[in-house]
Amino acid sequence: MTGAAALPEVEARIVGAVGAIAPSVAVVRVRRDRVRRGWRDGPGEAQGSAIVLSRSGDLLTNEHVVEGAREVRVHLADGRDVGARVVGGDPATDVALVHADAEDLSPAALGDSESLRVGQIVLAVGHALGLPGGPTVSLGVVSALGRPLPGSDFIFEGLLQTDAAINPGNSGGPLVDLEGRVVGVNSAMMPFAQGVGFAVPIHAAVRIVDEIRRRGRVVRPWIGVSVAEVGPDLATRFALTPRSGLYVAEVVPRSPSHRAGIAPGDVVERVGPFPVRSVRDLLEAMSRFPVGSDVEVEFRRRGLLQSTRVPLQETPPPPPEAPARGR
């Protein structure tokens, strides 16, 4: 197939993908009190996009779109404007579930974000800048996989990086492949860069939404260790191999790791089937298992490979802040 002959085919696929996803993209309008979050001072009114998940009114969007919402309304692709409520959200992954007071919606087809490849063509769809006339579309490629978001606490899932333009109002909208299947949720852009946007992988977003449906909140596993990556300095100090695993600096008394026999000085190399070389590896590996399950953990102690089974416990709440003392 020649390049000239292939171009109309690619254009047809893009047009087809947009036609497939457009009925499943909604506008989310939020009224809220002013919210201070990091360096952002949220306005009293905000607007973003959302992805229809079910005919009965479930929509997927970003948590930052609906954070602090006092009132939520959803404008659907068929012209209906309806009230909605926030079922739950997760700031760590910037995912939220919204339920609209409507039936007979058009659910989006979901793709496989775990099989994406760098260089694959994707489309960012959403209601950029709140412009009337339906969703807007930008074209790009998957620039990188498993990216952290610079300057954030996003640690549980790697993000999709894309050069498809993500503009204000796109947040919560779909990143789709050429079949019109959702592979990500548009989440952020870098204002100081060109062609650098980020999306939450759809497999991660769906897992978060399922947990919100079941529990009303997101529960994350905890094993009760403080760890450090084995870099050159740590390797030299303790006669370890660099990048060999995670050095256990501290074990919380009566924690799952303590009960399983893990001790300070051990080097964790594997959690379940997943090798761990960084703190992010450990967090992502644990996120693959439900709280309450027993997970095999392989570690080295004085050079000898050992294994134990560690029960995953719900992350305990932080201790309450001590009241401020008067002078």
BELRADA-V767284 format. One record per pair of residues at least 24 apart in sequence whose C-alpha atoms are under 6 Angstrom apart, sorted by the first residue. I is the first residue (numbers start at 1). J is the second residue. D is the distance in Angstrom with one decimal. If there is no record, write none. Layout:
i=I j=J d=D
i=I j=J d=D
This chain:
i=13 j=178 d=5.9
i=14 j=178 d=5.8
i=17 j=178 d=5.5
i=17 j=179 d=5.2
i=17 j=180 d=3.9
i=20 j=180 d=5.5
i=21 j=180 d=5.5
i=23 j=77 d=5.2
i=24 j=51 d=5.8
i=24 j=52 d=5.0
i=24 j=106 d=5.4
i=24 j=107 d=5.6
i=24 j=108 d=5.2
i=25 j=50 d=5.8
i=25 j=51 d=5.0
i=26 j=50 d=5.1
i=26 j=75 d=5.7
i=26 j=76 d=4.8
i=26 j=77 d=6.0
i=27 j=74 d=5.6
i=27 j=75 d=5.0
i=28 j=73 d=6.0
i=28 j=74 d=4.7
i=29 j=72 d=5.8
i=29 j=73 d=5.2
i=30 j=69 d=5.9
i=30 j=71 d=5.8
i=30 j=72 d=4.7
i=31 j=69 d=5.9
i=31 j=70 d=5.6
i=31 j=71 d=5.1
i=32 j=68 d=5.9
i=32 j=69 d=4.7
i=32 j=70 d=4.8
i=47 j=169 d=6.0
i=48 j=169 d=4.4
i=48 j=171 d=5.4
i=49 j=126 d=5.7
i=49 j=127 d=6.0
i=49 j=170 d=5.7
i=49 j=171 d=5.7
i=49 j=172 d=4.8
i=49 j=173 d=4.7
i=50 j=172 d=4.9
i=50 j=173 d=5.0
i=51 j=173 d=5.9
i=52 j=107 d=4.9
i=52 j=108 d=5.8
i=53 j=107 d=4.8
i=54 j=107 d=5.0
i=55 j=103 d=5.9
i=55 j=104 d=4.8
i=55 j=105 d=4.3
i=55 j=106 d=5.9
i=55 j=107 d=6.0
i=56 j=103 d=4.7
i=57 j=99 d=5.3
i=57 j=100 d=4.8
i=57 j=102 d=5.6
i=57 j=103 d=5.9
i=58 j=98 d=5.9
i=58 j=99 d=4.6
i=59 j=97 d=5.9
i=59 j=98 d=5.1
i=60 j=97 d=5.0
i=61 j=96 d=5.3
i=61 j=172 d=4.0
i=62 j=94 d=5.1
i=62 j=95 d=4.6
i=62 j=96 d=5.3
i=62 j=172 d=4.7
i=63 j=89 d=5.4
i=63 j=94 d=4.6
i=63 j=95 d=4.8
i=63 j=96 d=4.6
i=88 j=212 d=6.0
i=88 j=216 d=5.9
i=92 j=154 d=5.4
i=109 j=181 d=5.0
i=110 j=181 d=5.0
i=110 j=182 d=4.7
i=111 j=181 d=4.8
i=111 j=182 d=5.2
i=111 j=183 d=5.1
i=113 j=183 d=4.9
i=113 j=201 d=5.7
i=113 j=202 d=5.9
i=118 j=142 d=5.0
i=118 j=143 d=5.6
i=118 j=144 d=5.6
i=122 j=176 d=5.5
i=122 j=177 d=4.8
i=123 j=175 d=5.5
i=123 j=176 d=5.2
i=124 j=164 d=6.0
i=124 j=175 d=4.5
i=125 j=173 d=5.8
i=125 j=174 d=5.5
i=126 j=170 d=4.5
i=126 j=173 d=4.8
i=127 j=169 d=5.3
i=127 j=170 d=5.4
i=128 j=167 d=5.6
i=128 j=168 d=5.6
i=128 j=169 d=4.3
i=128 j=170 d=4.9
i=129 j=168 d=5.4
i=129 j=169 d=5.0
i=130 j=169 d=5.9
i=138 j=164 d=5.5
i=138 j=165 d=5.7
i=139 j=164 d=5.0
i=140 j=164 d=4.0
i=156 j=283 d=5.9
i=156 j=284 d=5.6
i=159 j=199 d=5.7
i=159 j=200 d=5.2
i=160 j=198 d=5.5
i=160 j=199 d=5.1
i=161 j=197 d=5.6
i=161 j=198 d=4.6
i=162 j=197 d=5.2
i=163 j=195 d=4.1
i=163 j=196 d=5.2
i=220 j=314 d=5.7
i=220 j=315 d=5.8
i=221 j=291 d=5.4
i=221 j=312 d=5.4
i=221 j=313 d=5.3
i=221 j=314 d=4.9
i=221 j=315 d=5.6
i=222 j=312 d=5.8
i=222 j=313 d=5.1
i=222 j=314 d=5.7
i=222 j=315 d=4.9
i=223 j=256 d=5.1
i=223 j=257 d=5.4
i=223 j=312 d=5.9
i=224 j=252 d=5.2
i=224 j=255 d=5.2
i=224 j=257 d=5.9
i=225 j=250 d=5.7
i=225 j=251 d=4.6
i=226 j=250 d=5.0
i=229 j=278 d=5.6
i=243 j=277 d=5.8
i=245 j=269 d=4.6
i=245 j=276 d=5.8
i=245 j=277 d=4.5
i=256 j=310 d=6.0
i=256 j=311 d=5.8
i=260 j=310 d=5.6
i=266 j=300 d=5.7
i=266 j=301 d=5.0
i=267 j=299 d=5.2
i=267 j=300 d=5.1
i=268 j=299 d=4.1
i=269 j=298 d=5.7
i=269 j=299 d=5.3
i=270 j=297 d=5.7
i=270 j=298 d=5.0
i=271 j=297 d=4.7
i=272 j=296 d=5.1
